Amino acid sequence: MAPVDLNSGVLAPVSDETSITNLTVSGHIPDDLNGTLVRNGPNPLSGRFEGSDVLDWWPEAAMLHALRFGDGKALEYRNRWVRTRAWAENSGEHAQNHIETNPNVNVIHHSGTTMALAEGGVPLAIDARLHTLGVPVTHAGLADGMTAHPKIDPVTGELVAFRQDWAPPFLRYMVFDPSGQRVVNQEVDMASPSMMHDMAITQRWSVFIDVSVSIDFALFEQGFRIPIRWYDDRPSRIGLVPRAGGAATWIEIEPCFVLHVVNAYDEDDGTVVLDVARCPWGFRFDVGNAQFESNPLASLWRYRIGPAAGSSYAKQLDPSHIELPRINESLTGQPYRFVYAVEQPTDEEMRGIVKYDLKARCIERYEVAPGDQNSEPVFVPRRDAVEEDDGWVLASVYRGDSNTSDVIILDAKDISKNPVATVHLPRRIPAGFHGAWIHAI
C-alpha cells in the first residue's frame, strides 16, 4: 500500500468536540424525517494520526458524529469521542471507571439500546446526545465482545452476532432475543483464526465468510499495528450455521477477500443467495519489501449456495468498483431488490453513490465532484412506506475546496436527482466507517 497523508483532506481528524444548532440548509428537509444520523470512525485523541498507512488509520480512537432531524429541520450537529479507558487516560480521568475497548466501527440500535461497536471488542451503549453509558445493561452477553457487523432480523427481532478471536475458540456464534438476552452461545469449530469482519443471515441460516486472510503476529515485530495478511495456501469458504445453533456446514469457494456483506436470503428450493462486495484478494504482503501491496477494488458478486449438495456458484453482478453497501434493513435476511453503495473511481477515492436495481438490472448514480468524497449511504424508510425504495438516502459529503462537509438527503427512488435537502456544516466530518439512522422515540 502506498503511503497516505492521513492528516489532510477527507482523512484528516478533528481535534475537538462541538455542538452546533444554527445550521444552514438548502432545499426542504422532509417533515417526517425524525431521528438522528450517527456515524462512527477512527479519530486519534491527539487530533493527529501517526503513520501513513490504512493500518495506522483503522485502530485509532472512536469518534461519533450525529446530525439530529425533526419537524422539517436540522436541529443539531454534534461529535463526541466514545469514553473508553484510552480516552480517560488521555483526558486525565480515572481510567478504572472506563472499559478497555475501542468501538470505532459501527452503530446499531436493538432492544431500546443504541450501541457503538468494536471489531471484536466490547460494545458501549450511548444515548441520543452521544454520551457514553458503559456496557449495555440490556445485553449482558456482549460483555465478552462481538463483531461490528451483527444482523438484526426484522421478522423475529433477534440480534445475530459472532465474535472472532486470535486465540481459541477462534469463532463464537451468538443470538440475542428481542429483549437482549443471549439465547445461543456456541463455539464454531475452526482450525485457525480468520479475518472475519461481516456476516449475513437468512430465515434458516447464519452465514459466515472465512476468507484467505489470517493472522501473522510477526507483523507486530515489523511495526505494523494490525497483524493480518493474505495467505495463498489458505482456502476461502462459506459457512452455514442453523439460526438456532448447530454444526457448521463449510463450502469451499474460489480464494477471495470479502469485507462487507450486502444481504442473503433463502429460496424455496433451499438455495441460499448471498450478495457481497468481493475482491480477488486483500492484504497481500510483500515479504521481500516488507510492505503491503495496494488492495484491488471490490465489486458486487452473488453466490448461490446449495447446502444439501455442499456446492456454490459465484457470479459478478456488475464490474463497477463499490464498497460500504447498504440496503433497506427491513428486508435483512429476506428477498430484496435494491442496493445502495459507495462508488470507488480509484483506490484513493470514495466518490459517488450507486443504486442497484437487482430485479430490473439497472443502475442509478449520484455523482460527486472530483476533489470531494462521500461516506456510506444510509437508507431511511419513509413513514408508512409500501415500496422497498420509498424513503431517503443520507450521506456525508466532504467538500475539498472548503474543507467542510455537507449531509445530503437523496430521494431513494431516484438518487440521480439533486438532493431533496443539503445540510451545510461549518466543519468537516472525517472519513470513517459505518453509521445508522436512529428513529426518534
Summary of the structure (lengths in Angstrom):
residues: 441
radius of gyration: 20.7
end to end distance: 44.4
largest distance: 59.9
contacts: 1484
relative contact order: 0.14
helix: 7%
strand: 42%
